[in-house]
Amino acid sequence: MQYNSTRDKTISVSAAQAIKTGLSAEGGLFVPDSLPKVTGEEIKSLCDMTYNERAYFVLSKFLTDFTEEELKNCISQAYTKEKFETSSIAPVYALNDSTFFLELWHGPTCAFKDMALQILPHLLTTSMKKTNESNEVVILVATSGDTGKAALEGFKDVNGTRIIVFYPNNGVSEIQKRQMVTQEGNNVSVAAVEGNFDDAQNGVKKIFTNAEYKELLNRNHFSLSSANSINWGRLVPQIVYYFSAYADLLNDNKITEGEKVNVVVPTGNFGNILASYYAMKMGLPIAKFICASNENNVLTDFIKTGTYDKNREFHATISPSMDILISSNLERFLYDLTGEDDAQVREWMNALNTTGSYTVTPQVREKLSALFDAGYSDDDETMAAIKDVYQKYDYVMDTHTAVAKSVYDKYVTRTGDTTKTIIASTASPFKFNQSVLIALENCNYVTGKDEFTLLDELSVKSGMHIPKSLAELKNKPAIFETVCGKDEMKQIVSDFLMID
Ligand SMILES: *Cc1c(COP(=O)(O)O)cnc(C)c1O
């Protein structure tokens, strides 16, 4: 299988090249030249497999230039018992007979990004070898919280890689900060940047586009790369868990063979929901996709009107990992919906770049609305959903999952659709303990209590264990205390790599 660019389909590269390069040179994203098909019999056969076997089943259909041994190596290093607190890796929780939470947060950083970032480093280093790249890869990340920690955990101690994460000094939560400054591993570095997320992001972009610096790195046998969600190596592992969830539901007799289910995904960059769409195109029986947003509801409007318009106020919400106005992976979806019309995609993406908006054709809108529904939930509704599910079912959702549940409830009220439904649960409630406890109690309840007290209290209320990786933070020493100015970031990289 080869991969084409969404902005120029004459470009054709292997999976290893697509993963190594991340982004195509003219700015497009890599997509498979065709989607592999999976039969009902094959889906049934997944029922007897472990998560890792299911992952091999899906990944081997896409990464056809990887040998069986290479792929199995990548998978077995990523999804281990040490890293995931459950042997099923991505378990399904039945809320009732028709609503199921696909829990994607049992990995080392307690959020769904682990599902992809635990395997990406291995896919990347394997791709480097396969393409005869001898440089060591240096991953640069600017993070507003979740991605940085998940990337650090994924890349730590992976041979042939180094990783440096920059976070805004006053722009992440106390737990997120502690997660990063206590990071272990012999190839990692973390620094705070004086400024906000945009300052950190711009600083990283400047380093990436500095040709002279790139040359210096190359002379020292280093190549820069990023771990962001446009890399095909991050998207493809996400297809696996939709197949896995379906097989689990079959095993538990919650659905029958071939029965169509709905999927609800709390969405930011459109990566997770796109993976479910690819699963459907491959043959997984999915009826409807429900795209859930918080108050940054650019996707809700797009799906309802066909116009994508990022010119709007940015809201900082209690589901911060979805505070996004440009959903990069939508580009892959548009490429598919237009029948792989690269010129059309290029035009829309140029418009997005210059005017901040574009409108799709009536044909594309029609295809879109046949399959996708959308809605958004503001912070009050999200809090109410957390409390409601806790009171009815004694189950505690995090704020992102609660956005999805709230949007789903509104969808059911509006449509009366009783199709069985999988809701992607994207973070542990412990990771967003403060907002969750405010939802369950009130604002006063949390004032004056530190993060670790809140973890304990949430554990009592939910009857769940505090995830090991969060509990351990309390006693871990801070290793990275550097705070740098936004113009000093390049020097931080040089110091870490010991070049000048
Ligand atoms: C990143 C993230 C999302 C959004 O996922 P996308 O693939 O970017 O749409 C939702 N919830 C959590 C907890 C996340 O970390």
PDBQT file of the ligand as one rigid body, heavy atoms in Angstrom, charges set to zero:
ROOT
HETATM    1  C1  LIG A 601      -6.764  15.142  22.293  1.00  0.00    +0.000 C 
HETATM    2  C2  LIG A 601      -7.982  14.853  23.092  1.00  0.00    +0.000 A 
HETATM    3  C3  LIG A 601      -9.275  14.878  22.527  1.00  0.00    +0.000 A 
HETATM    4  C4  LIG A 601      -9.530  15.255  21.083  1.00  0.00    +0.000 C 
HETATM    5  O1  LIG A 601      -9.141  14.241  20.184  1.00  0.00    +0.000 OA
HETATM    6  P1  LIG A 601      -8.911  14.567  18.631  1.00  0.00    +0.000 P 
HETATM    7  O2  LIG A 601      -8.367  13.329  18.036  1.00  0.00    +0.000 OA
HETATM    8  O3  LIG A 601      -7.902  15.708  18.614  1.00  0.00    +0.000 OA
HETATM    9  O4  LIG A 601     -10.202  14.976  18.059  1.00  0.00    +0.000 OA
HETATM   10  C5  LIG A 601     -10.360  14.560  23.344  1.00  0.00    +0.000 A 
HETATM   11  N1  LIG A 601     -10.186  14.257  24.647  1.00  0.00    +0.000 NA
HETATM   12  C6  LIG A 601      -8.964  14.226  25.232  1.00  0.00    +0.000 A 
HETATM   13  C7  LIG A 601      -8.859  13.891  26.679  1.00  0.00    +0.000 C 
HETATM   14  C8  LIG A 601      -7.816  14.510  24.480  1.00  0.00    +0.000 A 
HETATM   15  O5  LIG A 601      -6.613  14.476  25.074  1.00  0.00    +0.000 OA
ENDROOT
TORSDOF 0
